[in-house]
Amino acid sequence: MKHLLLFLFLLLSFIHSKASTFDEANEAYHNKDFSTAIGLYKESLINSQSLQQHYNLANAYFENKDFPHAILHYQKALTFAPHNQDILKNLDLANQAINITSSPPNGLQIFINLLSAYIYDYIFIISLILATLLFILSLFLSNKLWIQLPFWGCVFLIIICIALHFSYSNKRTEGIVLTNNAPLRISATSTSPFIAQLPAGSTIKVINKKHKLPNWTFVKSAFNNQEGWLNKQDFSLIW
C-alpha cells in the first residue's frame, strides 16, 4: 500500500511538473520572450507530446524568425490533427516566409489524413477487442447469424487500420531540412562533393532506414528529387 501511494505521489508530481513547465512556457510566450518559451516548450516535450505543445512551440519558433523549426513542429502538430485550419494556415505562412513551395496532397494522402494516426490506433484496438469478444461469444451460440455482421464489420475496420498504419509508417521517413544550404553529398563524408544544396524548411524522405551510417542518412529531396547523403545534424524527422 505504501509503495502504491508513493507511486501515485510521484506520478502526480511528475504531471504537475510537466504542466508547470508548459504554463511557464506559455507565460514566456505571452511576454514575447520567445527564446525562453522555446526552451521551456522543448523541455515539456521530453516525456510527453501533444498537439498543443508542438503547435505552441512552432508559434514560438515562428515569432523568433526560425521558420525551418516552425515548419517542423507545425508538421508534428498535424500528425495529431491533420485538418486543423490554424495549423495549416500558420504552416503556409512559415513556408511563404522562406519561399518553400509545398505540393498539394494527392487523393491517397487526403484519405489517409481523414483522421490522425492516433485515432486509427484507437479504432484498431477497439475493433480488435470487439472482434475477439464476438468470436468468443459465437462459440457458445447455436444461431450465429446475428453476430456475423458486427464481427465482419470489426474485421473490415482492422484491415483498414492496418493498411493506414503502414501508410502512416511511410510518413515516419519524412523530415525537414533545418540548415540552410545543407549539402546533399555523393558519399557519406564531409569532404565528398555535393550534388545540391538544400534550402532550410524543405522536405526530405529517408530512402532506406537500414542504409545509413552513424552521422549520415541516405535521403531523397523533395526540393529537386535528387538522392544523396545528408548529415543528420542538417535535418529532423517529423515523426
C-alpha positions in Angstrom: 0.0 0.0 0.0 2.8 2.4 0.9 4.5 1.6 -2.4 1.3 2.3 -4.3 0.8 5.7 -2.5 4.4 6.6 -3.2 4.0 5.7 -6.9 0.8 7.8 -7.1 2.5 10.7 -5.4 5.5 10.6 -7.8 3.1 10.3 -10.8 1.1 13.3 -9.7 4.3 15.3 -9.0 5.6 14.5 -12.5 2.3 15.5 -14.1 2.3 18.8 -12.1 5.9 19.4 -13.1 5.1 19.0 -16.8 2.1 21.2 -16.6 4.0 23.8 -14.7 6.8 23.8 -17.4 4.1 24.2 -20.1 2.4 27.0 -18.2 5.8 28.8 -17.7 6.4 28.4 -21.5 3.0 30.0 -22.3 3.7 32.8 -19.9 7.1 33.5 -21.5 5.4 33.4 -24.9 2.8 36.0 -23.9 5.6 38.1 -22.5 7.2 37.9 -26.0 10.3 36.2 -24.5 10.3 33.7 -27.4 13.7 32.2 -26.8 12.8 31.3 -23.2 9.4 29.9 -24.4 11.2 27.7 -26.9 13.4 26.2 -24.3 10.5 25.5 -21.9 8.3 24.1 -24.6 11.1 21.7 -25.6 11.6 20.7 -22.0 7.9 19.9 -21.7 8.2 17.6 -24.8 10.9 15.3 -23.2 8.5 12.8 -21.8 5.2 13.6 -23.4 3.9 15.1 -26.7 0.6 16.7 -27.7 -0.8 18.8 -30.4 -0.8 22.0 -28.2 2.8 21.5 -27.2 4.1 21.2 -30.8 1.7 24.0 -32.1 2.8 26.4 -29.4 6.4 25.6 -29.9 6.0 26.1 -33.7 4.4 29.5 -33.0 7.3 30.5 -30.7 9.8 29.5 -33.4 7.8 31.5 -36.0 7.8 34.6 -33.8 11.6 34.1 -33.3 12.0 34.0 -37.1 13.3 30.4 -37.0 11.0 29.3 -39.8 12.5 25.8 -40.5 11.9 24.7 -36.9 8.5 26.3 -37.0 7.7 24.2 -40.1 9.0 21.0 -38.4 6.7 21.5 -35.4 3.7 22.6 -37.4 4.1 19.3 -39.3 4.4 17.4 -36.0 1.2 19.1 -34.8 -0.6 18.0 -37.9 0.1 14.3 -37.0 -2.4 14.9 -34.2 -4.9 17.0 -36.2 -4.4 16.7 -40.0 -7.2 19.1 -40.8 -6.6 21.8 -38.2 -7.1 25.1 -40.1 -5.0 27.2 -37.7 -2.0 24.8 -38.1 -2.4 24.6 -41.9 -2.6 28.4 -42.2 0.5 29.0 -40.0 2.4 26.3 -41.8 1.6 28.0 -45.1 2.8 31.4 -43.7 6.1 29.8 -42.5 6.6 28.2 -45.9 6.0 31.6 -47.6 8.4 33.3 -45.3 11.3 31.3 -46.7 9.9 30.7 -50.2 9.2 27.0 -49.7 6.6 25.6 -52.1 4.7 22.6 -50.7 3.0 20.2 -53.2 -0.8 19.6 -52.7 -1.8 16.2 -51.3 -2.9 13.5 -53.7 -6.1 11.5 -53.3 -4.4 8.8 -51.2 -2.9 11.3 -48.8 -6.2 13.1 -48.4 -7.8 9.7 -47.5 -5.0 8.8 -45.1 -5.3 12.2 -43.4 -9.0 11.9 -42.7 -8.1 11.1 -39.1 -4.9 11.3 -37.2 -2.7 8.2 -36.7 -3.6 8.1 -33.0 -7.3 7.9 -33.8 -6.7 5.0 -36.2 -4.7 3.2 -33.5 -7.7 3.6 -31.1 -10.1 2.3 -33.7 -7.8 -0.7 -34.3 -7.6 -1.6 -30.7 -11.4 -1.2 -30.0 -12.2 -3.2 -33.2 -9.8 -6.0 -32.3 -11.2 -6.3 -28.8 -14.8 -6.3 -30.1 -14.0 -8.9 -32.8 -12.3 -11.1 -30.2 -15.3 -10.9 -27.8 -17.8 -11.5 -30.7 -15.8 -14.6 -31.8 -15.7 -16.0 -28.3 -19.4 -15.3 -27.9 -20.1 -17.1 -31.2 -18.6 -20.3 -29.8 -21.4 -20.6 -27.3 -24.3 -19.7 -29.6 -26.2 -22.1 -31.8 -27.5 -19.2 -34.0 -24.5 -17.2 -35.1 -26.2 -15.2 -38.0 -26.9 -12.1 -35.9 -23.3 -11.9 -34.7 -21.6 -12.2 -38.1 -22.4 -8.7 -39.4 -20.7 -6.8 -36.5 -17.9 -9.4 -36.4 -17.0 -8.9 -40.1 -17.5 -5.2 -39.7 -14.8 -5.2 -37.0 -12.6 -7.3 -39.2 -13.0 -4.8 -42.0 -12.0 -1.9 -39.7 -9.0 -3.8 -38.5 -7.8 -4.4 -42.1 -8.3 -0.7 -43.0 -6.5 0.4 -39.9 -3.6 -1.9 -40.6 -3.3 -0.6 -44.2 -3.4 3.0 -42.9 -0.9 2.2 -40.2 1.6 1.2 -42.9 0.8 4.3 -44.9 1.5 6.4 -41.8 4.7 4.4 -41.3 5.9 5.7 -44.6 5.4 9.2 -43.2 7.8 8.3 -40.5 10.6 8.6 -43.1 9.8 12.3 -43.9 11.9 15.1 -42.4 12.5 18.8 -42.6 15.9 20.3 -43.5 16.9 22.7 -40.7 20.2 24.0 -42.0 20.2 26.5 -44.9 22.1 25.3 -48.0 22.5 21.8 -46.4 24.8 19.9 -48.7 23.4 16.7 -50.3 26.6 14.7 -50.9 27.6 11.9 -53.2 29.1 9.8 -50.3 28.8 9.8 -46.5 31.8 12.1 -45.8 32.1 15.8 -45.2 34.8 16.1 -47.9 32.7 14.4 -50.6 31.4 16.6 -53.5 27.8 17.7 -53.0 25.0 17.1 -55.5 22.9 20.0 -54.4 22.4 22.4 -51.5 19.0 22.0 -49.9 17.2 25.1 -48.6 16.1 25.1 -44.9 12.5 24.2 -44.5 12.4 21.8 -47.5 11.2 18.2 -47.1 13.3 15.1 -47.4 12.5 11.4 -47.3 14.7 8.7 -45.9 15.2 6.2 -48.7 16.1 3.2 -46.5 16.5 3.5 -42.7 18.8 0.5 -42.7 21.0 2.1 -45.3 22.6 4.7 -43.0 25.8 5.5 -41.1 26.2 6.9 -37.6 26.2 10.6 -38.7 24.7 10.2 -42.2 21.4 9.2 -43.8 20.6 8.5 -47.4 17.7 10.6 -48.5 15.7 11.9 -51.4 15.0 15.7 -51.6 11.5 16.9 -52.4 13.2 20.2 -53.5 14.9 18.7 -56.5 14.0 15.0 -56.4 17.7 14.1 -56.1 19.1 11.4 -53.8 22.3 11.6 -51.7 23.8 11.6 -48.3 22.7 14.2 -45.7 24.3 14.8 -42.4 21.9 14.1 -39.5 22.6 17.5 -38.0 21.0 19.1 -41.0 17.5 17.7 -40.7 15.0 16.2 -38.3 12.3 13.6 -38.9 8.7 14.7 -38.5 7.8 11.5 -36.6 
